[in-house]
Amino acid sequence: MTADGLGLTIGQAAAYAGVTIKTVRHYHRLGLVAEPERDASGYRRYRSDALFRLVQVRTLAAAGVPLAEIGDLLDAGPEAFAATLEEVHRELTARIEDLTARRDRLHRLDHGDRALLPDRACAILETLAGLGFDPAYVTGQREALVLTRALVPEIFDGFMTWLEESLADPETVELTKRGWEARSWDPDDPRIGELARELAGKLLARRELLSMPSGFEERSDTAVRYGMVNHHMEDRAPSIARLNALVETELRAAGIAVPHR
């Protein structure tokens, strides 16, 4: 109250309630706080009841209650008031969980691959780098892992197991490095056919890792999804495209059901 006992100006009421004058006027427009009558001097004066209502509205709005619900809430009985606050509590909890998940994703973005891949896949990429693979090859495998997880999650775990076992075998590591070096060869280079047979032989030595999940091959878009992963980056290296095609031919000849593009 002011010293003359006539009430508070809108500026004083806003300051006491912890909001702006613009906010008070917005509450008036929404019908959340009644607009006081003007006094003889033409000013609107806010008395204690109006200030109390203003504080109530500001408190509920700050707690996350939608403005559209505050009027009915304040005019409701104690049971309805408590029930509505409980619902607001649940909504706020869900929002907090969502924001926490978003924060965690941003945190993972600070750690590169961990934003898109699980720790197991990140460990594989670190192993590739540690074994001296070309950084461009590591990048290609990173992209392949991301694509596999997104497009064909059914084979993602199997793909990681295949990579882990391949990297544990020095012969396979050397063959794989030779395969990457083949990107600079002419597509008709006879060495590509020889390399394809060796790579296929290594794959067939662990035939159990080549099996597809049940029902995977029956999907109408299986070949498309599989091709997006297995033939990733081929358009940048025709010799790698031919190498992959020859490896797939060898595998099919051995009875492995490799999806056709």
Sequence and secondary structure as in RCSB ss.txt:
>XXXX:A:sequence
MTADGLGLTIGQAAAYAGVTIKTVRHYHRLGLVAEPERDASGYRRYRSDALFRLVQVRTLAAAGVPLAEIGDLLD
AGPEAFAATLEEVHRELTARIEDLTARRDRLHRLDHGDRALLPDRACAILETLAGLGFDPAYVTGQREALVLTRA
LVPEIFDGFMTWLEESLADPETVELTKRGWEARSWDPDDPRIGELARELAGKLLARRELLSMPSGFEERSDTAVR
YGMVNHHMEDRAPSIARLNALVETELRAAGIAVPHR
>XXXX:A:secstr
  TTSS B HHHHHHHHTS HHHHHHHHHHTSS    B TTS B B HHHHHHHHHHHHHHHTT  HHHHHHHHH
S HHHHHHHHHHHHHHHHHHHHHHHHHHHHHHHHTTGGGGTS HHHHHHHHHHHHTT  HHHHHHHHHHHHHHHH
H GGGHHHHHHHHHHHHT HHHHHHHHHHHHGGGS TT HHHHHHHHHHHHHHHTTGGGG   TTGGGSTTHHHH
HHHHHTTTGGG HHHHHHHHHHHHHHHHTT      
